[in-house]
Amino acid sequence: MKKIISKLIFLASIFVLAACGQSSGDNPVLKMATSADFPPFESRDTNGEFIGFDIDLANIIAEELGYKLEISDQNFDGLIGALQAKRVDMVLAGMSATEKRKKNVDFSKEYHRSGEMFLSLPENKVESLDGLKGKVVGVQLGTIQEEGANELSKEYGFEVKAVDNAAVLIQELLSNRVDVVYMDKQVAKGYMESQGLFGFDDPTTSSPGMAIAFPKGSDLVEKVNKVLEKLEENGKLQELKDKWNLDEVVIE
Ligand code: ARG
């Protein structure tokens, strides 16, 4: 009798294990959108695979919550619309959690904060806000830098040119179609190094930190915040920041 019972238990456990195995293959899909033009947060490697801090973070979140992550790439200025239309479940795109955006989407807690920089070619250096007078300053369409540049242009007398892709924006600078690029400091520092550009910090910025965006009312916000808290506590978030060389992050 004992033997039969233990055999039954054994069979039952195999059944449970098999069921678990199956369910992990059928995990629900978590649709994430990004704008993969923003290293070290998101870009594509030479094989076209998504890489970066946000990509790693999204993968960890999906795994923790039992989802299968599906990533789509689009222009930054369409991301809020994609969330509003519920075409995607979340956006990780180095997106700053501004009050204005909060009217249309919900944000997780902030996971990184950087400032802004002005980049120029070393042979055509612009070293201060006053030096921007009469110049063409390129920004990425739909970003807080576009908004910020429009504001600053009133005081410092420069022209703003918005381009829909951040990598194209750098090309515009390299080919002299804009004199200066105004962008996120963390991303700018990467381009300074890789392209040998000159840059100075915007002394006026006070941008909000980056956060994960969701459709309004999404029940993912709370779940993802819990994961973020866990990753802060167990040091995984810091490990990721170190991996992608992010500067000190201020989390409120
Ligand atoms: N942090 C800025 C913003 O939220 C720029 C983000 C741009 N992100 C990107 N993946 N191109 O407006």
Residues whose N, C-alpha, C, O or C-beta is under 5 A from the ligand:
A	BS01	LIG	S35 D37 F38 F76 A93 G94 M95 S96 G142 T143 I144 Q145 A166
